[in-house]
């Protein structure tokens, strides 16, 4: 699969990809409709895996595209996966915060001696740092390893489906997935599932 590139429109409106051996200048913004068609399904999966209902997942996906559209021309597109999913993670945090504040009036006060549900500022900062570390580590992976990880984790494809899409054997996909998991765990210094 390799590095994700977006086709550029020619003067007649046709899409033209980069020349295979061409040196690429600074990455320009993809067409917005290309971005939406590429990331809509992975974003829905991303939100649904985090126990967000189907309707909320749709709303959050639209929120991500709204946030991207507001700053579309000013964003750095060198790492579209990282950019889109960082915006998605931030939208999810905002959504959860909003949901907690909406429900706050419907509950009985609890004993203040009990631990709080909300993460501390340190835990939130730690989570953001962990996400940045994961995105940076994802960028260091070999393109095939990265493609396997993105297809299996972000797009919810099985390893057999990812193998078919990438033209690899299932065994190669399994090895790439193990490599990706090991490298990403090493990057965050954790034994937790990714």
C-alpha positions, 0 to 999 in steps of 0.5 A: 500500500505504501504511503498515503498520497492524494491525487491532484486535479489537472486543469481539465478536472481529472485526477493525477497521482504523483510520478513514481520517481518524482521528488515531492515538494511540501505536501499540499492539502488533499481535496476535501471530498477525497479526505471525506471518502477516505476517512469516513468509514475508519472514523465511524469504526474508531468511534464505535470501538470506543463504545459510542452509539451509532448515531453519536459516531455519525455525529462525531465523524461529521464533527471531525470533518467540520473541524478539519474544514474550518482550518483545511487550507492551513493544516499540515498534511504530511501525516493525514492519518495522524492529523485526522485521528488526533482531531477525532480523539479531541472530538471524542474527549469533548463529546465525553466531557459534554455527556458527563456535564449533561448527566451531572444533574441527573445523579445523586451526590456521592460521597466525596471520599470516593475516587473521581470518574474524571481523569486528573489533569496529569492523566489527561496530559499523559494520555495526550502525550501517549497519543503523540508518541503513538502517532510518531511511532506509527510514522516510523514503521515500514509502509507495509507494516503501517498499512497493515496496522491502519487497516486492521486497527482503524478500518477493522479489517480482518488480517485476511481482508487486509492481506487481500487488499494489500496483495500480501499473504496472511502470514506476512500480514500477521508478522507485520501486525506483530511488528507494529504492535511490538514497536508501538508498545515499545514506543509507549513503554507499555504492555497494554493492548493498542 
